[in-house]
Amino acid sequence: MSKLKTALKPAVAAGLICVSATLALAEQNVIAKVGDMEITEQELAFAAADLQQEFAQVPADKRRGAVLSALIDIKLLAAKAIADGVEDNDTFKSQMEFLRSRALHNLYFQQNIAESVSDDEIRERYETEVAAMEPQTEIKARHILVETEEAAKEIISELEGGADFTELAKEKSTGPSGPNGGDLGFFAKGQMVPEFEQAAFALDDGAYTKEPVKTQFGWHVILKAEEREKAAPELDQVSDQIRQVLLRQKYFNAVEGAREDIDIEIMDEELKGQIDAARQNLPKSE
């Protein structure tokens, strides 16, 4: 996120404050009442997020009404539960404590971690990762796949007689790339079965295998079209993945920092052993 280089003028700042206040009031607008219980825009938004899977098939223009209807149902039975004294139930209290902790956790994450990952951080991490990448070679190849060694040898004889590799692939290859002239595009080491990869990378550009190559799929005649150094992915192709890596890192660091401030005691020795073992495999904070 880009940083503001100049302070906002008082009039602009005042306008922003007014907009924020208006939005806050809008969130608190009461849109329905169930007895003495009010339903606000903000609560409806929370319900929509919590119930999004249940209402995924509801048309978008009807979803808001469907969520409100469900929220009214929830309030109706909540009123019955209150009348029956469920609020005093130990199970309810434990569940509410968990939900409260989870809501605080999620809000803290959103406000202090999720929103802290800037575009500059993503670009810096991208440049660091790209600089650390070792050059990787990839080749572009075509192949003709047939069922027998004899058929492959016949194809090689035709190539030696001047036949066009692409046309032979279209005519005789049994592989899915046959209609495209046997074109496999570019690939790096580790992407093909070992026998095929070894034969393909050993060829010079423009050369084809003089002996059939056997793999689990059949017999191949391979043409190496071109070799190049694999280009690093563009920033916009990997920015989402980098953001997730940074988020996980910031989350881990935040949890580790909080752990230093609060004592944790686990009474169950078996569970304690499992957690201790799991923590040994956690990444080191940066």
C-alpha positions in Angstrom: 0.0 0.0 0.0 1.4 3.3 -0.9 2.0 5.8 1.8 0.5 9.3 1.8 3.3 11.8 1.2 1.4 14.8 2.4 -1.1 15.4 5.3 -4.7 15.7 4.4 -6.1 19.2 4.4 -8.5 19.9 7.2 -11.6 20.1 5.0 -10.8 16.8 3.4 -10.1 15.1 6.7 -13.4 16.5 8.1 -15.2 15.0 5.1 -13.6 11.6 5.6 -14.7 11.7 9.3 -18.2 12.5 8.3 -18.3 9.6 5.8 -16.9 7.2 8.4 -19.5 8.3 10.9 -22.3 7.9 8.3 -21.1 4.4 7.5 -20.9 3.5 11.2 -24.5 4.8 11.7 -25.7 2.8 8.7 -24.2 -0.3 10.2 -26.2 0.3 13.3 -29.5 1.0 11.5 -32.3 -1.2 12.9 -33.9 -3.1 10.0 -36.2 -5.4 12.0 -37.3 -6.2 15.5 -38.2 -9.5 17.0 -39.9 -8.7 20.3 -37.5 -6.5 22.1 -34.5 -7.8 20.1 -33.2 -5.5 17.3 -31.6 -6.6 14.0 -29.1 -4.1 12.6 -27.5 -3.9 9.2 -24.2 -5.0 10.8 -25.8 -8.1 12.4 -27.4 -8.9 9.0 -23.9 -8.6 7.4 -22.5 -10.9 10.0 -25.3 -13.4 9.4 -24.8 -13.2 5.6 -21.1 -14.1 6.0 -21.7 -16.9 8.5 -24.5 -18.4 6.4 -23.0 -17.8 2.9 -22.7 -21.6 2.1 -26.3 -22.3 3.1 -27.6 -19.5 0.8 -25.1 -19.9 -2.0 -27.8 -21.2 -4.4 -30.2 -18.4 -3.6 -30.4 -15.7 -6.3 -28.3 -12.7 -5.4 -31.3 -10.3 -5.5 -33.2 -12.5 -3.0 -30.3 -13.5 -0.7 -30.6 -10.5 1.6 -34.2 -11.4 2.3 -33.4 -15.0 2.8 -30.7 -14.2 5.3 -33.0 -11.8 7.2 -35.7 -14.5 7.4 -33.2 -17.0 8.8 -31.9 -14.4 11.3 -35.5 -13.8 12.5 -35.9 -17.6 13.0 -32.7 -17.5 15.0 -34.0 -14.7 17.2 -37.3 -16.4 17.7 -35.7 -19.6 19.1 -33.1 -17.5 20.9 -36.0 -15.8 22.8 -37.4 -19.2 23.7 -34.0 -20.3 24.9 -33.7 -17.2 27.1 -37.1 -17.9 28.6 -36.1 -21.4 29.3 -32.9 -20.3 31.1 -30.5 -21.7 28.6 -28.2 -18.7 29.2 -27.4 -20.2 32.6 -26.4 -23.5 31.1 -22.7 -24.3 31.5 -22.5 -25.7 27.9 -23.9 -22.4 26.6 -21.4 -20.4 28.6 -18.5 -22.4 27.4 -19.7 -22.1 23.8 -20.1 -18.3 24.2 -16.6 -18.0 25.6 -15.2 -19.9 22.6 -17.2 -17.8 20.1 -16.1 -14.6 21.9 -12.4 -15.7 21.7 -12.7 -16.7 18.1 -14.4 -13.4 17.1 -11.7 -11.4 18.9 -9.0 -13.5 17.3 -10.5 -12.9 13.8 -10.9 -9.2 14.3 -7.4 -8.8 15.6 -6.1 -10.8 12.6 -8.0 -8.6 10.2 -7.1 -5.3 11.7 -3.5 -6.0 12.7 -2.2 -8.7 10.3 -4.3 -9.0 7.2 -4.3 -5.3 6.5 -0.6 -4.9 7.3 0.7 -6.7 4.2 1.6 -3.9 1.7 2.3 -4.0 -2.0 5.8 -2.9 -1.2 6.4 -6.0 1.0 5.0 -8.3 -1.7 7.3 -6.8 -4.3 10.3 -6.9 -2.0 9.7 -10.6 -1.2 9.1 -11.3 -4.9 12.4 -9.7 -5.8 14.2 -11.6 -3.0 12.8 -14.9 -4.2 13.5 -14.3 -7.8 17.1 -13.3 -7.0 17.6 -16.6 -5.1 16.2 -18.7 -7.9 18.8 -20.9 -9.7 18.6 -20.8 -13.5 16.5 -23.6 -14.8 16.6 -24.9 -18.4 13.4 -25.9 -20.2 13.0 -27.3 -23.7 10.2 -27.4 -26.2 9.6 -30.7 -27.8 7.3 -32.7 -30.1 6.8 -36.5 -30.0 5.1 -39.3 -31.9 3.7 -42.0 -29.7 3.0 -45.5 -31.1 2.3 -48.9 -29.6 5.3 -50.9 -31.0 9.0 -50.5 -31.4 8.7 -51.5 -35.1 6.2 -48.7 -35.7 8.5 -46.2 -34.1 11.5 -47.4 -36.2 9.4 -47.0 -39.4 8.6 -43.4 -38.4 12.4 -42.7 -37.9 13.0 -44.2 -41.3 10.4 -41.8 -42.8 12.0 -38.9 -41.0 15.4 -39.8 -42.4 13.8 -39.9 -45.9 12.7 -36.3 -45.4 9.2 -36.6 -44.0 7.8 -33.7 -41.9 7.7 -34.5 -38.2 4.6 -32.5 -37.5 2.6 -34.1 -40.3 3.7 -37.6 -39.2 2.6 -36.9 -35.7 -0.8 -35.7 -36.9 -1.1 -38.9 -39.0 0.3 -41.6 -36.7 0.7 -40.5 -33.1 -1.7 -42.2 -30.7 -1.0 -39.6 -27.9 -3.3 -36.7 -27.1 -0.9 -34.2 -28.6 -1.0 -36.0 -32.0 -3.7 -33.6 -33.5 -1.4 -30.7 -32.6 1.6 -32.2 -34.4 2.9 -33.8 -31.2 3.6 -30.4 -29.6 4.3 -30.7 -25.9 5.2 -27.1 -25.3 8.0 -26.2 -23.0 8.8 -28.3 -19.9 11.6 -28.5 -17.4 13.3 -31.5 -15.8 11.0 -33.4 -13.5 7.9 -32.9 -15.5 8.1 -35.9 -17.8 8.8 -39.6 -17.1 12.5 -40.2 -16.7 13.1 -42.1 -19.9 11.4 -39.5 -22.0 13.1 -36.6 -20.2 16.6 -38.1 -20.5 16.3 -38.7 -24.2 14.7 -35.3 -24.9 17.2 -33.2 -23.0 20.1 -35.1 -24.6 19.1 -33.9 -28.1 20.5 -30.9 -29.9 18.0 -28.3 -31.0 16.2 -29.5 -34.2 17.3 -33.1 -33.7 15.1 -36.2 -33.2 15.8 -39.5 -31.5 17.5 -42.0 -33.8 16.3 -44.9 -31.7 12.8 -45.4 -30.3 12.3 -44.4 -26.6 10.2 -46.7 -24.5 8.1 -45.5 -21.6 5.1 -46.8 -19.7 2.9 -45.1 -22.4 4.5 -46.8 -25.4 7.2 -46.1 -27.9 8.2 -42.5 -28.7 10.1 -40.6 -31.4 11.1 -37.3 -29.9 12.0 -34.0 -31.6 13.7 -31.3 -29.6 12.7 -28.0 -31.1 14.3 -25.4 -28.8 16.1 -24.9 -25.4 15.9 -21.8 -23.2 16.4 -20.6 -19.7 13.1 -20.8 -17.8 11.8 -17.3 -17.1 10.8 -16.3 -13.6 7.0 -15.8 -13.1 5.8 -12.2 -13.3 4.8 -10.5 -10.1 1.1 -10.4 -10.9 1.2 -14.2 -11.4 2.4 -14.9 -7.9 1.4 -11.9 -5.8 -1.5 -13.8 -4.2 0.7 -16.7 -3.2 3.3 -14.3 -1.8 0.6 -12.4 0.2 -0.5 -15.7 1.8 3.1 -16.6 2.7 3.5 -13.1 4.3 0.2 -13.5 6.1 1.2 -16.8 7.6 4.5 -15.4 8.6 3.0 -12.4 10.3 0.4 -14.5 12.0 3.0 -16.9 13.3 5.1 -14.0 14.6 2.1 -12.4 16.3 1.2 -15.7 18.0 4.8 -16.2 19.1 4.9 -12.7 20.5 1.7 -13.2 22.4 3.0 -16.5 23.7 6.0 -14.7 25.4 3.5 -12.5 27.3 1.2 -15.1 28.6 1.9 -18.3 30.5 0.5 -21.5 29.0 -0.1 -24.6 31.1 -1.4 -27.9 29.6 -2.5 -30.3 32.2 -3.0 -33.3 29.9 0.5 -34.8 29.4 -0.4 -36.6 26.2 -1.8 -33.4 24.6 1.2 -31.5 25.9 3.6 -34.0 24.2 1.7 -33.7 20.9 1.8 -29.9 21.0 5.5 -29.8 22.0 6.3 -32.1 19.1 4.3 -30.1 16.6 6.0 -26.8 17.7 9.4 -28.3 17.0 8.4 -28.4 13.3 7.2 -24.8 13.2 9.2 -22.3 11.1 11.4 -19.9 12.9 10.0 -16.3 13.3 11.6 -13.6 11.2 
